[in-house]
């Protein structure tokens, strides 16, 4: 709008100069009056535009100030972000360290798992052997139990035989006692009759001597 006003005013001035050269003074005065009015109108327009421009400058200054504030905040945020990034880098380094530790532990535990699996295989084989041994022992235990049962039967037979032998021994002991008693009686009688026979023999010998 300002450029258009300048163009109009310039046209009017050129027209006025041209008309002044060709027309009379009255026309020149009217033209000058018109130029004055246009100049005043242009002045008012420029003053209005200046006021608007002043307001716009203030608004732009305000915007620039706000932009600078935002840039400052942005720089501070950028610095904070850099600090955060450094913190994250440190955290990442620590996490990498933890990761490496875990990997070392994992390798160690995988080796332990390998050894445990090997040991488990051995234990499974030993388990089969143990089960076979247990079955063999069960069979032997059953055989021993059978032998014990047979022994119990034999023991019962032995007990019966022992009772019979005890009975026979008791009877034999009683019979022996009786025969000992008889023997003692027979010996007593034998001694008695031995004395009698000796006395009779002595008596006979005396009588034989008396007879001679």
C-alpha positions in Angstrom: 0.0 0.0 0.0 2.9 2.4 0.7 4.6 1.8 -2.6 1.3 2.4 -4.4 0.8 5.8 -2.6 4.4 6.9 -3.6 3.7 5.9 -7.3 0.4 7.9 -7.3 2.2 10.9 -5.8 5.0 10.7 -8.2 2.5 10.5 -11.1 0.7 13.5 -9.8 3.9 15.6 -9.5 4.9 14.7 -13.1 1.4 15.5 -14.3 1.4 18.8 -12.4 4.7 19.8 -13.9 3.6 18.9 -17.4 0.3 20.7 -16.9 2.0 23.8 -15.5 4.0 24.0 -18.7 0.9 23.8 -20.8 -2.0 25.4 -18.8 -2.5 28.6 -17.0 -1.8 29.6 -13.4 -5.3 28.6 -12.3 -4.9 25.1 -13.4 -1.5 25.1 -11.8 -3.0 26.2 -8.5 -5.7 23.6 -8.6 -3.1 21.1 -9.4 -0.9 22.2 -6.5 -4.0 22.1 -4.2 -4.6 18.6 -5.3 -1.0 17.8 -4.8 -1.1 19.2 -1.3 -4.2 17.2 -0.5 -2.5 14.1 -1.8 0.7 14.9 0.1 -1.3 15.3 3.3 -3.1 12.1 2.6 0.2 10.4 2.0 1.6 11.9 5.2 -1.3 10.6 7.2 -0.9 7.3 5.6 2.8 7.2 6.3 2.2 8.3 9.8 -0.3 5.5 10.2 2.1 3.1 8.6 4.9 4.3 10.9 2.7 3.8 13.9 1.9 0.3 12.7 5.5 -0.3 11.9 6.4 0.9 15.4 3.9 -1.5 16.9 5.3 -4.2 14.7 8.8 -3.4 15.7 7.8 -3.7 19.3 6.1 -7.0 18.6 9.1 -8.2 16.7 11.4 -7.0 19.6 9.2 -8.9 22.0 9.3 -11.9 19.7 13.1 -11.6 19.4 13.4 -11.4 23.2 11.1 -14.4 23.5 13.2 -16.2 20.8 16.4 -15.3 22.7 14.8 -16.6 25.9 13.8 -19.8 24.1 17.3 -20.1 22.6 18.8 -19.7 26.1 16.5 -22.3 27.5 17.3 -24.4 24.4 21.0 -24.0 25.1 20.4 -24.9 28.7 18.4 -27.9 27.7 21.0 -28.8 25.2 23.6 -28.6 28.0 21.4 -30.7 30.2 20.9 -33.1 27.3 24.7 -33.3 26.9 25.0 -34.0 30.6 22.2 -36.5 30.3 24.0 -38.1 27.3 27.2 -38.3 29.3 25.3 -39.8 32.2 23.7 -42.3 29.8 27.2 -43.0 28.3 28.4 -43.8 31.8 25.3 -45.9 32.5 25.9 -47.7 29.2 29.5 -48.3 30.1 28.4 -49.7 33.5 25.7 -51.8 31.8 28.3 -53.1 29.4 30.5 -54.0 32.4 27.5 -55.8 34.0 26.8 -57.5 30.7 30.4 -58.7 30.4 30.3 -60.0 34.0 27.1 -61.8 33.2 28.6 -63.3 30.1 31.6 -64.5 32.1 29.2 -66.0 34.7 27.2 -67.5 31.9 30.2 -69.2 30.3 31.2 -70.5 33.8 27.8 -71.8 34.5 27.5 -73.3 31.0 30.7 -75.2 31.8 29.2 -76.2 35.1 26.1 -77.4 33.3 28.3 -79.4 31.0 30.0 -81.0 33.9 26.7 -81.6 35.7 25.3 -83.2 32.6 28.3 -85.4 32.4 27.9 -86.2 36.1 24.2 -86.8 35.5 25.0 -89.3 32.8 27.4 -91.1 35.1 24.8 -91.0 37.9 22.1 -92.4 35.5 24.5 -95.2 34.5 25.2 -95.8 38.2 21.5 -95.8 38.9 20.9 -98.6 36.4 23.8 -100.5 38.0 22.4 -99.8 41.5 18.9 -101.0 40.4 20.5 -104.2 39.0 22.4 -104.7 42.3 19.3 -104.1 44.3 17.4 -106.7 42.2 20.2 -109.1 42.8 20.2 -108.4 46.5 16.5 -108.8 46.6 16.8 -112.2 45.0 19.6 -113.1 47.5 17.4 -111.8 50.3 14.5 -113.9 49.1 16.9 -116.9 49.0 18.1 -116.2 52.5 14.5 -115.9 53.6 13.7 -119.2 52.0 16.8 -120.7 53.7 15.6 -119.2 57.0 12.2 -120.7 56.4 13.8 -124.0 55.7 15.9 -123.6 58.8 12.9 -122.9 60.9 11.3 -126.1 59.6 14.5 -128.0 60.3 14.7 -126.3 63.7 11.1 -127.4 64.4 12.1 -130.9 63.4 15.2 -130.7 65.5 13.1 -129.5 68.4 10.8 -132.4 68.0 13.8 -134.8 67.8 15.4 -133.0 70.7 12.3 -133.6 72.8 12.3 -137.2 71.9 16.0 -137.5 72.7 15.4 -135.7 76.0 12.6 -138.1 76.8 14.8 -141.1 75.9 17.8 -139.6 77.9 15.5 -139.1 80.9 14.3 -142.7 80.6 17.9 -144.0 80.1 19.1 -141.9 83.1 16.3 -143.4 85.2 17.2 -146.9 84.0 20.8 -146.2 84.8 20.0 -145.1 88.3 18.0 -148.3 88.8 20.9 -150.4 87.6 23.3 -148.5 89.7 21.1 -149.1 92.7 20.9 -152.8 91.8 24.7 -152.9 91.3 25.3 -151.4 94.7 22.9 -153.9 96.2 24.7 -156.7 94.3 28.1 -155.5 95.5 26.9 -155.2 99.0 25.6 -158.8 98.9 28.7 -159.9 97.1 30.9 -158.4 99.8 28.7 -160.0 102.4 28.9 -163.4 100.8 32.6 -162.9 100.2 33.1 -162.5 103.9 30.8 -165.4 104.5 32.7 -167.6 102.0 36.0 -166.6 103.5 34.8 -167.3 107.0 33.5 -170.7 105.9 36.8 -171.4 104.2 38.6 -170.6 107.3 36.3 -172.7 109.4 36.8 -175.6 107.0 40.5 -175.3 107.2 40.5 -175.3 111.0 38.3 -178.3 111.1 40.6 -180.0 108.6 43.6 -179.3 110.8 41.8 -180.6 113.9 40.9 -183.7 112.0 44.5 -184.5 111.2 
